[in-house]
Amino acid sequence: MDSSKIIENTITKLKQSLAYFEDDLAKIRTGRANAAILDKIMVNAYQTEMPLKQLATVIAPEAQLLQITPFDSSNIQSIAKSIREDQNLGLNPVDDGTVIRISIPSLTTERRQAIVKQLGDISEKCLISMRGVRHDSLKLLENDKKSKLISEDDFNRLSKQIDSLMIEYKNKVELLISAKEKEVMTI
């Protein structure tokens, strides 16, 4: 494989890992209303499991309130039940027949510490994914060097470039984690 393609491919995969990580961070409950915390909710509607966002719009009209407006009001009970049964969220939806409102309770110190631990696990998964990308890229470079498609000097230069990309993206992950930890721990 062309060495410039290896670098481009590495950058693309690192960006994908970072984007997936950012999505995971957005779904973590911090005591403030955020529609993304309901993204993983699956609802039993029309004799099948469907994602909540296919059945309703979710907005955060206030800092401590989520409002869910179903496209079809016959799904209100199943949406409320699915949210209530998700133990990770610990939310209690209230419906008035047309919309569902969820009051987001303040987090306890114990719960905040558990979330910070969860953040560490999520960041470690992201870093493992990024290390895998780095490993695969270095393996491709090693194969090119063995096949004499690139010289030893090119191999060393490109390896250092891949390592510097890894450091750059690792720093981005650490910045995101520290910002999210600060957000979680702020009362």
N, C-alpha and C positions, 0 to 999 in steps of 0.2 A: 504494500500500500504506500502511496506517496506520503512523504513525511509531513507535508503541509496539511494533507487530509487527516492524518492522525491527530495533529494539534487541533484542527477545526472540530473533529469528532469528539475529542476530549472536552473542549470548551462547551460544545452542545450538550454533552451528557452531564457535565458539572452544573450547567444552567438548569437542566431538567431536575436534577437532584435537589438543587436549591429551591426551585419553584414548588416541588412536591413538599418540601420541608416548610415553606412559607404557608402553603395550604393547610398543613397539619397544625401549624401554630395558630392560624386564624380560627380553627375549630375548638380551641381550648377555651373553656369558660373562665373568665377573669373577674366575675362579679358585676360586669357591665353587660348590657344587652348587646348581642352580636348575632345577627341572623345566621352566620356561618356555623354556629354551634349545633344547628339542627340539620346540617347538610347530610349527615350519615343516617338520619332517621328514615326507616323503611315503614311504609304504611300498607296494611292489608286493605286494598280497595279493588273493586271490580274483579273479585276472585283471584287476585294476584298481589304479590308484594311490589310496591312502587315507591320510588324516592319521594319524599315530601315535596320537593321543589317541582315535581311534575303535577302535584295535586293542589298546590296553594302558593300564594305569595307570602313571604315572611318579611316583615319590616320591624325596625326598632324605633318607634315614635318617641320614646323617652329613654333615658340612660338605664333605667331598671325595668324596662317593659319590652316584651316582644309581642307582636300582633300577627296572627296567621289568618289569612282570608282564603278559604277554600274556593276553588273554581266551581265546585259542585257541593252545595250545602249538605248533601246526603253523606258526605265523607267526614263530617265534623267529628262524630263520635270515634271513628277509627283513628283519625289523626291525633285526637286528644289521648286516646288509649295508648298509642304507640309512643308518644312523648312521655307519658306517665310511667310506662313500663321500662324505659331506658334508665337503668340504675346509675350509669356513669354521669348522667346529667342531673338527676335528683330534682327535676322540675315538676310543678303541679299546674297543668293547664286548666283554665276555666273557660267554658264556652257559653255564649249567650244565644246560640241558635244561628248566628250569621258569621261571627268571628271568634277566634280563640285568643285569649290573652294569657301571657305567662309573665308573672312577676319574678324577676331575677333576684333571689335573696343574696344578701351580703355573704361573703365567704368567711368562714372561721379561720383562725390562725392555723389550726391543724389541717384544714382543707387546703389552705394556701401552700403549706409546706409539702403536702402530697402532690399538688399541681407542679411545684418547682421540681420535685423528683421526677415526675412524669415528663417534664420538659427536658431533663437530662437524658432520659431514655430515648426520646424522640430525636434529640440532637445526635446522640451516639449512633442511631440507625442511619441518619443522614451521612455522618462522617464515614461510616462503614461502607455505604454506597459509593461515596466519593473515592475512598481508598480502592475500591474495586475498579472504578473507572481508571484511576491512575495505574493500577496493576496491569489492566488490560492494555492500556496504551504503551506502557513500558515493554510489555511482552511483544507487541507488534513491532516496536522499534528494535528490539533484540532480534526478532526474526529477520527484519530488513538488514540488520548488521551482519547476521550469519549468512544471508543470501548475497552479501556484498552490494546491496542496493544503496547503502549509506556507509560513509566512512566512520571510523572510531570517533573522530572529532565531531562529526555531525551527530552521532549517537549521544555523545556527552552533552553537546549543546542542547539538543532536543529533550534529553532527560531532565536537564536543569530547567528548561522551559516548562515542562510538565509539572515538575516539583514546585516551581514558583506559582503556577496556576492553582495547584492543590492548596498551597499556603494562602493564596488570595481568597479562595472560596471557603476555606476553613475559617478565616478571619470574619468573613461575611456571616457564617453560621453563628460564630461566637457573639458577634454584635447583635444579631437578631435574638439570640437566647437571652443575653443580658437585658435587652430592652423588654422582652416579654416577662422575665423574672421580676424586673422592677415594676412592671404594670400589675403583675399578680400580687406582689407583696405590698403595693400601695393600698392603703385602706380608704 
